[in-house]
Amino acid sequence: MSLSEGFLLLVTWLHGMAAVTWVGGSIVYVVAIRPQQKSYETSEQVHHFMSLGLFRQMVDICIAILIATGVILLFDKLSDSVTGGMYLSVLALKIVLSLWMFAVARSRWGGKESEKKRSHESVRRLGWQLTSRLSGVNLTVMLGVAVFFLADFLRYLFEKDMLIP
């Protein structure tokens, strides 16, 4: 293994670990933490008890790692002559969904005031339950699962193209 191959292996590992940490943490939040929030009177108690501030910091770190490693991996794949049109199309979709995830995460964790304001506004809107289920952390989880699928699909396409003589 050359030094550049070792570097790319490390970058790929960091990229995967950041993705697993963020999406996995979001799933834990949706399945285990958020349902428990209803038993607390204020969001301050939940914030203190569940250390959501630490989760926000973890998400920020994961986003930074994903962007840095994603750019490196993108240039590596674009420089490969085996990369075909289908691969590039799926990769573009993965990038768009990832950017959407980043935007959702930034707006979701933007601040207490904006979060409270969005919460009150969504309650007033018709269909607020559907909107709340398809936004924030729920949307992050759905997009994250889709991005993981696309990553596996990209791996399949790359390996398939490598086997063609």
N, C-alpha and C positions, 0 to 999 in steps of 0.2 A: 504494500500500500504506500502510495506516494504521499508527500506532505499535503498536496492540494486535495487528494482524495480523503485524507484524514480530516482536513478542515471542513470539507463538504459534509462528511459524515457527522461531525460535531454540529454544524449549522442545521442539518436536517433533524438531528436529535433535539436540539434546542427548540426548533420550530414545532416539532411534535409535542414536546413537553409543555410548551406554552399553550398550545391549542387544547391539549387534554386538561390542563389545569383550569383554563378559563371555562371551557364548555362543561367539564365535569363539575366545577364549582357552581356554575349556574344551574345545573341540574339539581345539585344538592340544595341550593337555595330555593328553587321552585318546589321541589318535592318535600323537603324536610323543614326548612327554616320559615318560609313565608306562611305556611299553614299555622305555625305556632305564633305568628305575630298577632293573630286575632285574640289570643288570650292576654295580651298586654294592653294597657290603657293608652299609652302614647308611643309614638314612634321613637322618642328618645330612650324609653326603656328597652325597646327592641334593639335599637342601635347599640346601646351599652351592653346589653346581654349577649347579643350575637356578634359583636365586633364587626359590623358591616363596613365600618371605615377601613378595616384591614382588607376586607374583600374588595373594596373599591381600589385600594392601592395595588392589590394583586392583579386586578383587571388592567390597570394602567401599565403595570410592568409587563404583563402578558402581551398587551397591544404593542408596546415598544419592541419587545423581542420578536413578535410576529412580523412586524413591518420590516425590521432590520434583516432578519433571516429570510423573509419572503423575497425581498429585493435581491439578495445574494442568490437564492435558489432560482428566481426568475431569470436572471442573467445567465446562470449556468445552463438552464434548459434552453433558452433562446439561442445560445451559442452552439448547441448540439445539432448536428446535421440530421439526426434521426427524427427530430421533432417535426411532426406533420401538422396538417391543417386541422384535423379533428382534435388533436392534442391541444393546439393553440386556442381553439374555440372553447373547449371545456376549461382550460386554464383561465381564459378571459372571464367566463362565468364565475369561476371560483374567486377570482379577484374582486369582481363586482359584489358578490355576496359577502365577502370578507370586509370590504369597505363599508357595506351597509351595516354589518355587525359592529364595526368600529363606531359608526355614527350613532347607532342605537345605544351603545354602551356610554358614549360621551354624553348624550342627551339624558340618559337614565340616571347617571351619577353626577349630573351637572351641579347640583346643590340643593340644599334643604328647601329654600324658598321656592325655586322653580319646580321642585318635586311636589310641594304642597299645592302650588298653584295649578299644576297639571292635574293633580288628583281631584281638586275641587271642580275644575272645568270639565273633566271627563265624566264626573257624576251627573252633571247637568245635561250632557248630551244624550240624545236618543241613541240607544244601542251601546251605551258605555261599557256594558259587561263584555260584549264581543270585542270592542276596541281595546279594553284593558287586557284581554286574553291574548290579543295579537300584537302586543307592544311590549316594550321593556325587556325584562329578562326572558319572558316566554318567547318573544321573537328572537332574542339572542340564541336561545336553545335550539329553536327550529332552524335558524340559519346555520348554527354551528354543526348540527347534525347533517345538514345538506352539504356543507363545506367538507366535512369528513368523508361523506360519500364521494364527492367529486375528487378528493385527494386519492382515494382508493381507485376510482375510475381512471384517473390520470396515471397512476402506477401501472394499472392493467394495460392502458394504451401504450405506455412507454415500453413495457416489457414485450408486448405483442409486436411492436415495431422493431424491437431489437432482435427478435427471432426471425424476422423476414429476411431471406438472403439477398 
